[in-house]
Amino acid sequence: MSLVLFLLQTSGPALGIALATGLVSGSCSAALIALISYTIAQGVTGGLVAAAFVGLGAIALTTAMVSRILLVRFSQAAVVELQLQLCRQILAAELKSLESLGLPSLLVLLTEDIQAIAAAAGVLPVLMINIAGTVGCMVYVSWLSWQVLALVLLITLVASFSCRWFLVAGRRGLAAARNHQERLFQHFRSLIDGIKELKLHRLGRQDFFELDLQPTALQVKHYNQQGLSLFAVLDSWGKFIYFFAVGLVLFALPNWVGISPSTRVAYVLTFTYLLGPMENLVNKLPLLGQASVALDKLKALGLSINAPIAAAAVPPIDPSWQRLELKGVTHSYRTDQEGTEFTLGPVNLTVHPGELIFIIGGNGSGKSTLAKVLTGLYRPQTGTIWLDQQPIDEQNQEWYRQHFSVVFADFYLFDRLLGLSSEAGDSQAQDYLKKLQLSHKVRIDQGRFSTVDLSQGQRKRLALLSAYMENRPIYLFDEWAADQDPAFKQVFYTQFLPDLKAQGKTVFVISHDDHYFYVGDRILKLDYGQIEFEQSPASFKS
Ligand SMILES: Nc1ncnc2c1ncn2[C@@H]1O[C@H](COP(=O)(O)OP(=O)(O)OP(=O)(O)O)[C@@H](O)[C@H]1O
C-alpha cells in the first residue's frame, strides 16, 4: 500500500493518464473478445461488425502504446525519486540512529532494497491495467451468465486461500535472505577495506573466505532459492486452478445449468484472453514479495518512502556569540553485552570566544564522544547545551551545528570544497595550499581539488583547508597532528592554532602532543568519560 501511495505522490497525474489509457485499452480488448465471440457464435460477418472490430482494435492498440510509454517514463522517474528520497532521509537522520543501523544495512538499503522497490514500482501499474482488463472480462462473463460469474468468484476465493500459504512462506524465505544479505555486505566491506591485510596473510585470507564470506553467500542463496521456489510453485498452482476453472465451465457447468454452445465459446475465448494478464500477475508476485520485504525493512529502520523531508530554513549563525555552556551533559552508548555501557559525563564546561582548549585523555576515555556531543552531532541524553541564552534542542540543533568546523580523526575528504566554488574562494584556497605546503601537489579549480590521491598526512592537510574555508566561529581538531611530520606539527601548533585564536575563533584540540600544550589556554583531561581535571598549561604536568 505504501508503494502505491509513493507512486501516486511521485507522478500522480502521469500515473492517472497511464492508468486511464490502460483502462481504455483493457476495456477495448475485453470488448474485442466479446465481439469476436459474438461474431463466431452468431455467424455474422457484416461491414458494421468489421468496422467495430477495426475501431476497437485501433483504440486498444493506441491506448496500450500511450499507456506503456507513460509508464516507462513514470517508473524511471519513480526510481530516481525513491533514491533521492532515501538519501534525503539519511542526510536528515540523526548520526546516532545511522550509526546504530550500521553501514551494511544502509548499503543494502541503497542498493538491493531500492532495486527491489523500483522493480515493483515498474510493474505495479502494468499489473493494475491487467487487473482492470480482468475486471472488464468479468463484467462480460456476468452479463453472459451470473451462474458462471458465481462459479468464477468461488474458484477465485478458494485460489486466494490456497495461494496464501505459498505467498507467506515465500515471503518468509525472502526476508531471511534479506537479513543475511546485510552480513554479506559486511563481509564485502571487510574484503575491500582489508584487502592489503588479506593479501599478506594467505591462511587468514582462506579463513575469511571459507568461514565468513562463503557460508553467508550460501545462506543468502539458500533462502532466496527457498522463497523464489515457493513463488514458482505458486505460479504452477495458479495455472492449475485456472485450467480447472476452464474445464469446469466447458465440461461440468453445462450439465448443471443450461449454457448454449455459443456462450461456451464466449467463455473459452474470454478465459484464453485472461491467461495473459493472469500469468503476468502471478509472474510478478516474487518481485512484489521482494519489494514488500524491502519496505518492511525500511520501516524497521525508521525510514519510509512516503515521509517527505521538510527542508526547514536554518537562520544564519551567530558569529558574535559570547558563551557556550555544557550543563550536566551526558551521553551513553548502549551495547548488547551487559556491563559494557560507556557513559560520558556529566560534563560541565563553559567556553568563550578566542579560547584554545586541549582535550586529552587515554584511549577510550571519551574524547571523540565529547567532540560529537559538543558539535551537536550527538544529542545530550541528559543535561543541556546553551549557546548564550539559547538552550540547544531538536529545533535549533541544525543551526547550532553550523557554528563548528571539524576535522575528525576518521575524517572524510571530499574531492571539492562543498558549498564554496566562487573564484574568490579559489584564490583564498590557493593561499592556504601554499601555507599547507601542498601547492606543488594540488591545484584548485572552481573549488575542485586536482587530486586527492595523496598520503594520509597530506589528505589531512586538505581536510584542514576545507575547515579553514568554512570560516566558522568554533574549530575542533581530533588528533589532527598525529599523521604530520615533526616540522609541520610545529607549524600547526605554533602558527595555525595561534592564528585561529588571534582571529577570535575558539579552538578545541584533541591531542597527545603535551610539549605543545603551552600554546593553549586550558587543558581538559578526560578519564572513563569523566572530566578528571581542567588546568592551565602553566600548572599542567604530564
Ligand atoms: N559507536 C559506538 N558504539 C558503542 N560504543 C562506542 C561507540 N563509539 C565509542 N564507543 C565507546 O565509547 C568509549 C569512548 O570512545 P571514544 O572514541 O570517545 O574515546 P577516545 O577517548 O576518543 O579514544 P581514542 O583516544 O582511542 O580515540 C570507548 O569505550 C568506546 O568503546
PDBQT file of the ligand as one rigid body, heavy atoms in Angstrom, charges set to zero:
ROOT
HETATM    1  N1  LIG A 601      29.543   3.885  18.189  1.00  0.00    +0.000 N 
HETATM    2  C1  LIG A 601      29.844   3.376  19.410  1.00  0.00    +0.000 A 
HETATM    3  N2  LIG A 601      29.058   2.429  19.960  1.00  0.00    +0.000 NA
HETATM    4  C2  LIG A 601      29.327   1.909  21.182  1.00  0.00    +0.000 A 
HETATM    5  N3  LIG A 601      30.376   2.292  21.925  1.00  0.00    +0.000 NA
HETATM    6  C3  LIG A 601      31.199   3.229  21.439  1.00  0.00    +0.000 A 
HETATM    7  C4  LIG A 601      30.981   3.830  20.150  1.00  0.00    +0.000 A 
HETATM    8  N4  LIG A 601      31.944   4.750  19.945  1.00  0.00    +0.000 NA
HETATM    9  C5  LIG A 601      32.739   4.718  21.028  1.00  0.00    +0.000 A 
HETATM   10  N5  LIG A 601      32.300   3.812  21.930  1.00  0.00    +0.000 N 
HETATM   11  C6  LIG A 601      32.871   3.539  23.232  1.00  0.00    +0.000 C 
HETATM   12  O1  LIG A 601      32.969   4.754  23.945  1.00  0.00    +0.000 OA
HETATM   13  C7  LIG A 601      34.190   4.830  24.634  1.00  0.00    +0.000 C 
HETATM   14  C8  LIG A 601      34.851   6.166  24.324  1.00  0.00    +0.000 C 
HETATM   15  O2  LIG A 601      35.199   6.187  22.968  1.00  0.00    +0.000 OA
HETATM   16  P1  LIG A 601      35.838   7.456  22.296  1.00  0.00    +0.000 P 
HETATM   17  O3  LIG A 601      36.020   7.161  20.850  1.00  0.00    +0.000 OA
HETATM   18  O4  LIG A 601      35.067   8.654  22.663  1.00  0.00    +0.000 OA
HETATM   19  O5  LIG A 601      37.252   7.503  23.033  1.00  0.00    +0.000 OA
HETATM   20  P2  LIG A 601      38.539   8.362  22.721  1.00  0.00    +0.000 P 
HETATM   21  O6  LIG A 601      38.944   8.983  24.001  1.00  0.00    +0.000 OA
HETATM   22  O7  LIG A 601      38.294   9.264  21.559  1.00  0.00    +0.000 OA
HETATM   23  O8  LIG A 601      39.558   7.198  22.314  1.00  0.00    +0.000 OA
HETATM   24  P3  LIG A 601      40.851   7.238  21.346  1.00  0.00    +0.000 P 
HETATM   25  O9  LIG A 601      41.907   8.065  22.009  1.00  0.00    +0.000 OA
HETATM   26  O10 LIG A 601      41.231   5.800  21.282  1.00  0.00    +0.000 OA
HETATM   27  O11 LIG A 601      40.390   7.790  20.039  1.00  0.00    +0.000 OA
HETATM   28  C9  LIG A 601      35.001   3.613  24.246  1.00  0.00    +0.000 C 
HETATM   29  O12 LIG A 601      34.967   2.714  25.336  1.00  0.00    +0.000 OA
HETATM   30  C10 LIG A 601      34.292   3.021  23.074  1.00  0.00    +0.000 C 
HETATM   31  O13 LIG A 601      34.298   1.632  23.130  1.00  0.00    +0.000 OA
ENDROOT
TORSDOF 0
